[in-house]
Structure formats: C-alpha cells, structure tokens
Amino acid sequence: MTTIALACQEQLLPGTDLIQKYALATALGYQGIELRGRGDLAFARRLPELRRARAAGVVMPTVCVEMDHFIGDFDPTRSADAVRNLRSQLSVIAELGGVGVMTPAAWGMFSRRLPPFEPPRPPAGDRQVLLDALGELAQHARAEGVTVFLEPLNRYEDHMVNRLDEAVALCAALGLPSVRVVADTFHMNIEEDDMHRALRAAAPYLGHVQVSDSNRFQPGAGHLDWPALVRTLLELDYQGWLALECRLRGDPVRALQQAATVLRHALPRRAAA
C-alpha cells in the first residue's frame, strides 16, 4: 500500500534555521519541509541558505507562493511579475531536488460575495489569462523537471478557481503533465459538495495535498474525518505529499505533534510503517 509522506510548512516550525526546523519536524513525525516563496525574487536570494540545508539532509519537496499578487491579477504587469517569480521558484526547487511550486489563480483580489459583486474582467478573460500564465509556467516546469500546482481557493478569497473540477478543467485544456492540481482540505471543506467524490474525480490531475482542519487550525482541532480522507487518497494511489498549512492552536510544538499524530494514525499500519 502507498505510503504518504508528511511535510510541514517552514513558518510553523520553531527554530533559527531550516536545519533546526527539520530536526524538530522529523522528531515530531514529518518527513519534509514545505517552503514559502515570497515575491521580488526573494526565494532565489535564499539559495545559499537552501543549499546549506539540502547539504545537511533537509528534505524540501515543495514551495507555496507567498506574494501580494498572482498569475490571475487584473493588471497584466502584476500577472507577468507573478509568472516571473514562479519561473524563478520552479528553477530553485528543481535545484533542491524538489517536486514543484504551487500557486492560486489569485488571493484577496476579488470576491463575488462582496460589493461590487461583478469583477472587472469577464469569465472568458479570466480563463485566458490563467491559461496563458499556466502554459508558460508548465513549459518552464517541464524543462526543469518539476511541476506547477494550481490551488483552488474558497469563494471568499478568489472568484476564479474555487473547486477542484475548475482547476482540473484548466489542466485538461493545457494538456501538459507539468501542471497539476492542489487539493487543500480547508478550501474543499467550504467549496466541495462531497470532498471524497471531488478527490476521486480529480485523481488523474491531483499532484499535491495541503491539510488543515475545518477551522483552519491543525488536523485534530476541527471536525474533518481524517481517516476517511486519507483512506480515499490511498484508494486513489496518491503518490504526493500531505503538507501541513494551517494556523496552530495552543503551544506550537504540541499542536504540530497533534497534527502529525492525527495524520499518522489515519494511515493504515502497513502504510505508516
């Protein structure tokens, strides 16, 4: 049976550097650290630090973009800058032996749930901007041997890509294996009618999974059924990571330990061994 590896985002881990953070992460039951990629090419400027970490054995499979503008921005200059940063991050994660970089279409730019309710660009325009950006990124990712992961966000954070099937439709339109979908359990809890059915439908395009509970805190702090979710992923022969992206309730180390314990216990014994 497939073993699913656990990662923790770097900002959640106490420690002065990635080497210390990784020592704590592995002690708590994680196998990798998911990095955060800021704008202005800041991630590439971290290369000396990241190379030292890799030389010390730190496993860094993925990068989650952390910028104030994204590929679906209404401003073409800002969209192009997001693509430029993601291209750089894809090259860096490839050098580190990782698997890819994830991005939403946008975050905090527009929501149909708040006035003025109708965005300044029509849906066809949204789709074309995303296809153009993802197409360029997918070609670069393929050349680097890594993947760009598109993450749907809930309706209050983005108006373009909210559900897995919407992200899958963009991947299918591109037809390139170097662009895949991220399933984030917090956003899915809001947007998907049936999380398990959504995962099964997206399975051919599912490349990464980020985890937090229903309330955005660590797994075990909310009401999601983790054994059922993990069982679905195992049934799909999911080959990627489960990366912890959440807020922490309570003492950080205890919260991280709780999350790892909940996720490990959700795995069948022979998969977790």
C-alpha positions as CSV (number, residue, x, y, z in Angstrom):
1,M,0.0,0.0,0.0
2,T,1.2,3.5,-0.8
3,T,3.0,5.5,1.9
4,I,2.1,9.1,2.1
5,A,4.8,11.4,3.4
6,L,4.1,14.3,5.7
7,A,5.5,17.8,5.3
8,C,5.2,20.9,7.5
9,Q,5.4,24.5,6.2
10,E,8.6,26.2,7.4
11,Q,6.9,29.2,9.2
12,L,5.1,26.8,11.6
13,L,8.3,25.2,12.9
14,P,10.2,26.8,15.8
15,G,14.0,27.1,15.1
16,T,16.6,29.6,13.9
17,D,17.2,27.9,10.5
18,L,16.0,25.2,8.3
19,I,18.4,22.6,9.8
20,Q,17.0,23.2,13.3
21,K,13.4,23.2,12.0
22,Y,13.9,20.0,10.1
23,A,15.4,18.3,13.2
24,L,12.2,19.2,15.1
25,A,10.0,18.2,12.2
26,T,11.4,14.7,11.9
27,A,11.3,14.3,15.7
28,L,7.6,15.1,15.5
29,G,6.9,12.7,12.6
30,Y,7.2,14.8,9.5
31,Q,9.5,13.8,6.5
32,G,9.9,17.2,4.8
33,I,9.5,21.0,5.0
34,E,7.3,22.9,2.6
35,L,8.9,26.2,1.8
36,R,7.3,29.6,1.3
37,G,8.2,31.7,-1.8
38,R,8.0,35.4,-1.5
39,G,7.9,37.9,-4.3
40,D,10.7,40.2,-5.7
41,L,12.7,37.0,-6.5
42,A,13.3,36.7,-2.7
43,F,13.2,32.9,-3.0
44,A,16.2,32.8,-5.4
45,R,18.1,35.0,-3.0
46,R,17.7,32.3,-0.4
47,L,19.7,29.9,-2.5
48,P,22.9,29.9,-0.2
49,E,20.7,29.1,2.8
50,L,18.7,26.5,0.9
51,R,21.9,24.8,-0.5
52,R,23.3,24.5,3.0
53,A,20.1,23.0,4.2
54,R,20.0,20.4,1.4
55,A,23.6,19.5,2.1
56,A,22.7,18.9,5.7
57,G,19.9,16.5,4.5
58,V,16.9,18.7,4.8
59,V,14.1,17.5,2.5
60,M,12.3,20.3,0.8
61,P,9.8,19.0,-1.7
62,T,7.6,22.0,-2.5
63,V,7.2,25.7,-2.4
64,C,4.0,27.6,-1.6
65,V,3.9,31.1,-3.1
66,E,3.6,34.0,-0.7
67,M,3.1,37.2,-2.6
68,D,0.6,40.0,-2.8
69,H,-0.2,39.4,-6.5
70,F,-0.7,36.3,-8.6
71,I,-1.0,35.0,-12.1
72,G,-4.6,35.9,-12.4
73,D,-4.2,39.6,-11.5
74,F,-6.3,42.1,-13.3
75,D,-3.2,44.2,-14.0
76,P,-1.1,42.5,-16.8
77,T,2.1,43.9,-15.3
78,R,1.4,42.3,-12.0
79,S,0.4,39.0,-13.6
80,A,3.6,38.9,-15.6
81,D,5.6,39.6,-12.4
82,A,3.9,36.7,-10.7
83,V,4.9,34.4,-13.6
84,R,8.4,35.7,-13.4
85,N,8.7,34.9,-9.7
86,L,7.1,31.5,-10.2
87,R,9.6,30.6,-13.0
88,S,12.4,31.5,-10.6
89,Q,10.9,29.4,-7.8
90,L,10.5,26.5,-10.2
91,S,14.2,26.6,-11.1
92,V,15.2,26.9,-7.4
93,I,13.1,23.9,-6.3
94,A,14.4,21.9,-9.2
95,E,18.0,22.5,-8.0
96,L,17.0,21.4,-4.5
97,G,15.6,18.1,-5.8
98,G,12.0,19.1,-5.0
99,V,8.9,18.3,-7.0
100,G,7.2,21.7,-7.6
101,V,5.7,25.1,-6.8
102,M,2.1,25.9,-6.0
103,T,0.0,29.0,-6.7
104,P,-3.6,30.0,-6.6
105,A,-5.1,32.0,-9.5
106,A,-5.3,34.9,-7.1
107,W,-5.8,35.6,-3.4
108,G,-7.7,38.5,-1.9
109,M,-8.1,40.3,-5.2
110,F,-11.9,39.9,-5.7
111,S,-14.8,38.0,-4.3
112,R,-18.3,37.8,-5.8
113,R,-19.5,37.6,-2.2
114,L,-18.8,41.3,-1.6
115,P,-19.7,44.5,-3.4
116,P,-19.5,45.3,-6.3
117,F,-20.1,41.5,-6.9
118,E,-19.1,41.6,-10.6
119,P,-15.4,41.6,-11.4
120,P,-14.0,44.0,-14.0
121,R,-12.9,41.1,-16.3
122,P,-15.4,38.6,-17.8
123,P,-15.0,34.8,-17.1
124,A,-13.6,34.2,-20.6
125,G,-10.9,36.8,-19.9
126,D,-10.1,35.2,-16.6
127,R,-9.7,31.8,-18.3
128,Q,-7.5,33.1,-21.0
129,V,-5.2,34.9,-18.6
130,L,-4.8,31.8,-16.5
131,L,-4.3,29.5,-19.5
132,D,-1.6,31.9,-20.8
133,A,0.2,32.1,-17.5
134,L,-0.1,28.4,-16.7
135,G,1.0,27.4,-20.2
136,E,4.2,29.4,-19.9
137,L,4.9,28.1,-16.4
138,A,4.1,24.5,-17.4
139,Q,6.7,24.7,-20.2
140,H,9.3,26.1,-17.8
141,A,8.5,23.4,-15.2
142,R,8.8,20.7,-17.8
143,A,12.2,21.9,-18.8
144,E,13.3,22.0,-15.2
145,G,11.8,18.5,-14.4
146,V,9.3,19.8,-11.8
147,T,5.6,20.7,-11.7
148,V,3.5,23.8,-11.2
149,F,0.5,23.1,-8.9
150,L,-2.7,25.2,-9.2
151,E,-4.6,25.6,-6.0
152,P,-8.3,26.3,-5.8
153,L,-9.3,28.8,-3.0
154,N,-12.6,29.3,-1.4
155,R,-15.2,31.8,-2.8
156,Y,-14.2,34.5,-0.2
157,E,-10.6,34.5,-1.2
158,D,-10.8,34.2,-5.0
159,H,-13.5,34.3,-7.7
160,M,-11.8,32.4,-10.5
161,V,-10.9,28.9,-9.3
162,N,-12.8,27.6,-6.2
163,R,-13.2,23.9,-6.8
164,L,-11.0,21.0,-7.9
165,D,-13.0,20.5,-11.1
166,E,-12.4,24.1,-12.1
167,A,-8.7,23.6,-11.7
168,V,-8.8,20.2,-13.5
169,A,-10.6,21.9,-16.5
170,L,-7.7,24.3,-16.9
171,C,-5.1,21.5,-16.6
172,A,-7.1,19.4,-19.2
173,A,-7.2,22.4,-21.5
174,L,-3.5,22.8,-21.4
175,G,-2.8,19.1,-21.8
176,L,0.6,19.3,-20.2
177,P,1.7,16.9,-17.4
178,S,3.8,19.6,-15.7
179,V,0.7,21.4,-14.4
180,R,-1.4,19.7,-11.8
181,V,-3.9,20.4,-9.1
182,V,-3.5,21.1,-5.3
183,A,-6.3,19.9,-3.0
184,D,-6.5,22.0,0.2
185,T,-8.7,20.4,2.8
186,F,-9.7,23.8,4.3
187,H,-10.9,25.2,1.0
188,M,-12.5,21.9,0.0
189,N,-14.5,21.8,3.2
190,I,-16.1,25.1,2.1
191,E,-16.5,24.5,-1.7
192,E,-16.9,20.8,-2.4
193,D,-20.3,19.1,-2.0
194,D,-18.5,15.9,-1.4
195,M,-14.8,16.0,-0.7
196,H,-14.2,12.3,-1.5
197,R,-16.1,12.5,-4.7
198,A,-14.2,15.6,-5.7
199,L,-10.9,13.9,-5.0
200,R,-11.8,10.8,-7.0
201,A,-12.9,13.0,-10.0
202,A,-9.6,15.0,-9.8
203,A,-7.4,12.0,-9.3
204,P,-5.7,12.0,-12.7
205,Y,-4.6,15.6,-12.1
206,L,-4.0,15.5,-8.4
207,G,-0.4,16.4,-7.6
208,H,-0.3,17.8,-4.1
209,V,-2.5,18.0,-0.9
210,Q,-2.3,20.6,1.8
211,V,-4.0,19.9,5.1
212,S,-5.7,21.9,7.8
213,D,-8.9,21.2,9.7
214,S,-12.3,22.6,9.0
215,N,-11.5,25.7,11.1
216,R,-8.0,26.3,9.5
217,F,-6.3,25.0,12.6
218,Q,-4.2,21.9,12.8
219,P,-5.7,18.5,12.0
220,G,-7.5,17.3,15.1
221,A,-8.7,20.7,16.1
222,G,-11.8,20.7,13.9
223,H,-14.4,18.2,12.6
224,L,-12.9,16.7,9.4
225,D,-12.8,12.9,9.2
226,W,-9.1,12.3,8.7
227,P,-9.1,8.5,8.5
228,A,-11.8,8.8,5.7
229,L,-9.9,11.4,3.8
230,V,-6.6,9.6,4.0
231,R,-8.3,6.3,3.0
232,T,-9.7,8.0,-0.1
233,L,-6.2,9.2,-1.1
234,L,-4.8,5.7,-0.5
235,E,-7.5,4.2,-2.6
236,L,-6.6,6.6,-5.4
237,D,-2.9,5.5,-5.1
238,Y,-2.0,9.1,-4.4
239,Q,1.8,9.5,-4.7
240,G,2.3,13.0,-3.4
241,W,2.8,14.7,-0.1
242,L,0.4,15.8,2.7
243,A,1.7,19.3,3.6
244,L,0.5,21.0,6.8
245,E,-0.7,24.5,6.0
246,C,-2.7,25.9,8.9
247,R,-2.8,28.1,12.0
248,L,-1.7,26.5,15.2
249,R,-4.0,26.4,18.3
250,G,-2.2,26.1,21.6
251,D,1.5,25.5,22.1
252,P,3.2,25.3,18.6
253,V,5.2,22.1,19.3
254,R,2.2,20.4,20.8
255,A,0.0,21.5,18.0
256,L,2.4,20.2,15.4
257,Q,2.7,16.9,17.3
258,Q,-1.1,16.6,17.4
259,A,-1.3,17.2,13.7
260,A,1.3,14.6,12.9
261,T,-0.3,12.1,15.3
262,V,-3.7,12.5,13.8
263,L,-2.4,12.1,10.2
264,R,-0.2,9.1,11.1
265,H,-3.0,7.4,12.9
266,A,-5.2,7.9,9.8
267,L,-2.8,5.9,7.8
268,P,-3.2,2.1,7.8
269,R,-0.5,0.4,9.9
270,R,1.5,-1.0,6.9
271,A,1.3,2.3,5.1
272,A,2.7,4.3,8.0
273,A,5.5,1.8,8.8
